[in-house]
Amino acid sequence: MKETALITGASSGIGYQFALILADKGFDLIITARNTEKLTELKEQILSKTKVNVVILEKDLSIINSANELYADIKNQGLKVTILINNAGFGDYNEFTKTDIEKQLEMVQLNIASLISLTRFFLNGMQIENYGKILNVSSILAFFPMPLFSVYASTKSFVLSFSEALNEELKQTNISVTCLCPGPTKSNFTQNSEMGQSRELIKT
Ligand SMILES: NC(=O)c1ccc[n+]([C@@H]2O[C@H](COP(=O)([O-])OP(=O)(O)OC[C@H]3O[C@@H](n4cnc5c(N)ncnc54)[C@H](OP(=O)(O)O)[C@@H]3O)[C@@H](O)[C@H]2O)c1
């Protein structure tokens, strides 16, 4: 069976690397993020080395209902996802009372709500085939509360707890749910999470 992996947050960092690794192994890809220029660069890089199909879908998954739209786009193109990698995410590093609540809620929408929706939608097809793999990207911060990253760390605790529970529910099937909990990893994460100020905040 030809397998297709949907990778969210494929335009940089960990998601970008997932795409290169899976393409090398011969998987067709659906890559999504907001930055289509980066996704196009990734697609060109993959097509220069492999013969896999790569579909680009631009989507801001911090917007309510965007996961529904992404699912509809994929269904309308007649694509069947056998591997779902919920990787897109960002943090917002600061004292909670100094954070922008709109940004925090966008983070919750992206890191939690869109991940739940995509998992639910694509599980339908996986259950019909009794086959599929879901990889949710959490963080080492899933394991303990993190001052100055209070909401972000909590979103990652949710991802770990949800993934473990769902994997247990699906243990009699050929569908697995795996959770990746990386430690500090070189990517755009630090810059996008405004962690440049971290040393100053820790000193005060
Ligand atoms: N790097 C670390 O140290 C580290 C440690 C533990 C866990 N993680 C987790 O690893 C995952 C990947 O992060 P990374 O380190 O690879 O960081 P990154 O380089 O900043 O990549 C984040 C990816 O998420 C996408 N994204 C961000 N906001 C989005 C939105 N609103 N809608 C759709 N896509 C969005 C970005 O694409 P666009 O900007 O193009 O939309 C990008 O492709 C995240 O879930 C992060 O929490 C990272």
The ligand as an SDF file (V2000), in Angstrom:
LIG
                    3D

 48 52  0  0  0  0  0  0  0  0999 V2000
   12.8720   23.2140   19.1950 N   0  0  0  0  0  0  0  0  0  0  0  0
   12.7150   22.7970   20.4440 C   0  0  0  0  0  0  0  0  0  0  0  0
   13.5810   23.0080   21.3020 O   0  0  0  0  0  0  0  0  0  0  0  0
   11.4860   22.0050   20.8150 C   0  0  0  0  0  0  0  0  0  0  0  0
   11.5120   21.2900   22.0160 C   0  0  0  0  0  0  0  0  0  0  0  0
   10.3910   20.5540   22.3690 C   0  0  0  0  0  0  0  0  0  0  0  0
    9.2740   20.5410   21.5460 C   0  0  0  0  0  0  0  0  0  0  0  0
    9.2830   21.2610   20.3920 N   0  0  0  0  0  0  0  0  0  0  0  0
    8.0570   21.2130   19.5660 C   0  0  0  0  0  0  0  0  0  0  0  0
    8.4190   20.7680   18.2770 O   0  0  0  0  0  0  0  0  0  0  0  0
    7.4380   21.2090   17.3360 C   0  0  0  0  0  0  0  0  0  0  0  0
    8.1520   21.7840   16.1240 C   0  0  0  0  0  0  0  0  0  0  0  0
    8.8490   22.9560   16.5170 O   0  0  0  0  0  0  0  0  0  0  0  0
   10.2900   23.3440   15.9510 P   0  0  0  0  0  0  0  0  0  0  0  0
   11.2480   23.2320   17.0540 O   0  0  0  0  0  0  0  0  0  0  0  0
   10.5620   22.6390   14.6900 O   0  0  0  0  0  0  0  0  0  0  0  0
   10.0570   24.9160   15.7230 O   0  0  0  0  0  0  0  0  0  0  0  0
    9.9330   25.7880   14.3800 P   0  0  0  0  0  0  0  0  0  0  0  0
   11.1740   25.6710   13.5820 O   0  0  0  0  0  0  0  0  0  0  0  0
    9.4940   27.1440   14.8590 O   0  0  0  0  0  0  0  0  0  0  0  0
    8.7410   25.0900   13.5840 O   0  0  0  0  0  0  0  0  0  0  0  0
    7.3990   25.2530   13.9430 C   0  0  0  0  0  0  0  0  0  0  0  0
    6.5330   24.8300   12.7730 C   0  0  0  0  0  0  0  0  0  0  0  0
    5.1570   25.0550   13.1680 O   0  0  0  0  0  0  0  0  0  0  0  0
    4.5290   25.8540   12.1790 C   0  0  0  0  0  0  0  0  0  0  0  0
    3.5430   26.7470   12.7430 N   0  0  0  0  0  0  0  0  0  0  0  0
    3.7370   27.7130   13.6980 C   0  0  0  0  0  0  0  0  0  0  0  0
    2.6050   28.4090   13.8860 N   0  0  0  0  0  0  0  0  0  0  0  0
    1.6880   27.8680   13.0270 C   0  0  0  0  0  0  0  0  0  0  0  0
    0.3340   28.1650   12.7350 C   0  0  0  0  0  0  0  0  0  0  0  0
   -0.2990   29.1860   13.3520 N   0  0  0  0  0  0  0  0  0  0  0  0
   -0.3250   27.4240   11.8150 N   0  0  0  0  0  0  0  0  0  0  0  0
    0.3240   26.4100   11.1760 C   0  0  0  0  0  0  0  0  0  0  0  0
    1.6000   26.0760   11.3900 N   0  0  0  0  0  0  0  0  0  0  0  0
    2.2710   26.8110   12.3060 C   0  0  0  0  0  0  0  0  0  0  0  0
    5.6520   26.6840   11.5540 C   0  0  0  0  0  0  0  0  0  0  0  0
    5.3030   27.0420   10.2110 O   0  0  0  0  0  0  0  0  0  0  0  0
    4.8420   28.4800    9.7100 P   0  0  0  0  0  0  0  0  0  0  0  0
    5.5080   29.5140   10.5710 O   0  0  0  0  0  0  0  0  0  0  0  0
    5.2780   28.4820    8.2710 O   0  0  0  0  0  0  0  0  0  0  0  0
    3.3520   28.4560    9.8410 O   0  0  0  0  0  0  0  0  0  0  0  0
    6.7920   25.6760   11.5360 C   0  0  0  0  0  0  0  0  0  0  0  0
    6.7210   24.8710   10.3830 O   0  0  0  0  0  0  0  0  0  0  0  0
    6.5480   22.2100   18.0890 C   0  0  0  0  0  0  0  0  0  0  0  0
    5.3280   21.5900   18.4300 O   0  0  0  0  0  0  0  0  0  0  0  0
    7.3610   22.5390   19.3330 C   0  0  0  0  0  0  0  0  0  0  0  0
    6.5160   22.9000   20.3970 O   0  0  0  0  0  0  0  0  0  0  0  0
   10.3540   21.9880   20.0110 C   0  0  0  0  0  0  0  0  0  0  0  0
  1  2  1  0
  2  3  2  0
  2  4  1  0
  4  5  1  0
  4 48  2  0
  5  6  2  0
  6  7  1  0
  7  8  2  0
  8  9  1  0
  8 48  1  0
  9 10  1  0
  9 46  1  0
 10 11  1  0
 11 12  1  0
 11 44  1  0
 12 13  1  0
 13 14  1  0
 14 15  2  0
 14 16  1  0
 14 17  1  0
 17 18  1  0
 18 19  2  0
 18 20  1  0
 18 21  1  0
 21 22  1  0
 22 23  1  0
 23 24  1  0
 23 42  1  0
 24 25  1  0
 25 26  1  0
 25 36  1  0
 26 27  1  0
 26 35  1  0
 27 28  2  0
 28 29  1  0
 29 30  1  0
 29 35  2  0
 30 31  1  0
 30 32  2  0
 32 33  1  0
 33 34  2  0
 34 35  1  0
 36 37  1  0
 36 42  1  0
 37 38  1  0
 38 39  2  0
 38 40  1  0
 38 41  1  0
 42 43  1  0
 44 45  1  0
 44 46  1  0
 46 47  1  0
M  CHG  2   8   1  16  -1
M  END
$$$$
